[in-house]
Amino acid sequence: MSSAAEHITDQLDRFVTDTMAVEDVALVSADGAVLATSAELPDSVADQFGPVAAALLSLGRASARCLAQHRADRVVADLDELRVILVEVTDIVAVAVVARADADLDLLTDRTRQLADVLRPRLATGLAATVSAAASTAATS
């Protein structure tokens, strides 16, 4: 695992530990790929949760467009005992937080936005490194 990926995973784990009522967090792409998760989220659940989170994000974006809004500030799904909050990190990546249903939505949204702000430059650094490595591999092939 690259140092950028390790840093992202550490940030997700710290978010779960430091944020009241949060049970799991994942970084998901717009197409449903799970890019990173907190340690508490089992792989079998993450594989199912990624596409669901991407679909919720897509629904939020489509709703914003339909209703002539600039963007969806956050997308929330309230379940029986849990709440899922999605906040965009970039145009193609979002943070998906799973919290208890009694979580303070505004506080949780603020903390999730802060996490997105921390992750944004790390994603850019990781992407630049991936593109650079791919270009080096292609040049030597």
PEQUI-V350793 format. One record per run of one state. SS is the DSSP state (A for helix, B for strand, O for the rest). FROM is the first residue (numbers start at 0). LEN is the number of residues. If there is no record, write none. Layout:
SS;FROM;LEN, SS;FROM;LEN
//
This chain:
O;0;2, A;2;16, O;18;3, B;21;8, O;29;4, B;33;4, O;37;5, A;42;24, O;66;8, B;74;4, O;78;3, B;81;7, O;88;4, B;92;8, O;100;4, A;104;36, O;140;1
//
